[in-house]
C-alpha cells in the first residue's frame, strides 16, 4: 500500500501493536493540562509524529547498520490536519538518524537528548502495544500523561482479572496465604500492584521467593508482565484470527478477475493461512516455556527454573512480541477494513495488495531465542 494511503488510514487510530499516533492524541487532548505538563516528547513536532513498527523492505535494509527486519519509523505529517498529503519518515537508529531529527525539528542534539532516550526505549520494544509502552517508560523513570496509552477501561478490567487468576498460585505461595477468602483480596491487590506500577515494597516476598535483586528483579518483573499481557491477548485473539481466515475465503473482489489473478489470490490465501498457523504455533511454543517454568515453580517449588526464565525473558519476549505484533496487525487491520461487510468489498488489485502485505509480514525470520 502506498505510504500516503497508509498515513491517511491512521487518522482515526490512536494506537495498536504497530502504531502510536501522537498526532491524534494531540488533537483529542489539545486542552488537557496533563498532556501539556507531562508530554511523551519535549519537542512539539516529535510529540505530534506517528510512530510505526515497520517491516523493512529490501530497498530499506541498508539504512540500518544491523539489518533488523523490523524498525521503528517516525513519520512527520506534512499537514497535521490532512494526512493524505503524506509526510517525511525517519527510522530510529538509521544512518544519520540524530542529525536528521535535529535538522527537521530545528534543535541541537544536546537539546533533544531526553527525546532520543525515549525513542531508544520505544525502539527496544517488539511492538507498540499501549500497555507495554507505558510499562517500558515507567520502569525507565519516564511517566508521560495517561492520554498516551489508550487502554480501554474494559480491557484494563479484563487484564486485571486474567492477571489475578494467573498470579494467584505464586502469590499465595510467596505470601503463605492459604485462606481462599482472605487470599483473594490479597491476590487482587498484588496483581494490581504488579500491573500498574514498578515493583515496590509490597512485592518483597516475591523478590525473596524468586531470589532476584535490584535491576534483575525489575527487568524480570517487566518481562513477566509482558508475558502475562501477551498470553491474555493471545487467548482473546485466536477467535478473531479464525474469523479472518473464514472471511478471507468468502470475499469475492470486484474488478478484473482473470485466471492469473484468481490463481495468485488463491495461492496467497493458502500461504497466509499456513503462516498464521505457524505464527500461532510460535506464540504457543514461547508461552509454553513460560507456563512450564511457572508450573515448575508453583507446583514443585523449583525457583531456579523460573529465576532462569526471568533472567532470559527479555530475549523470549522479543520472539513473542514479534509474532504477536504480526498477527495482531492482521486481525486489527482486517476488522477495520472489512467492518462494512459485503458493502465494503475491495477491488482485485486492492485485495492482492492486502494479501501480499499480510504474507510479507508473516515471512518467517530467525528467532532471537533458542529452546531450553
Secondary structure, DSSP 8 states (H G I E B T S, - for coil): --HHHHHHHTTT--B-SSEEEHHHHHHHTTT-HHHHHS-SSSSTTGGG-EEEEEE--GGGGGGBTT--SEEEEEEEESSTT-GGG-EEEEETTBTTHHHHHHHHHT--GGGGHHHHHHHHHHHHSSS--HHHHHHHHHTTT----GGG----HHHHHHHHHHHHHHHHHHHHHHTT---HHHHHHHHHHHHHHHHHSS--GGGHHHHHHHT--HHHHHHHHHHHHHHHHHHHHHHHHHHHHHHHHHHHHH---BS---HHHHHHHHHHHHHHHHHHHHHHHHHHHHHHHHHHHHHHHHHH--HHHHHHHHHHHHHHHHHHHHHHHHHHHHHHHHHHHTTTGGGG--BHHHHHHHHHHHHHHT-----S----
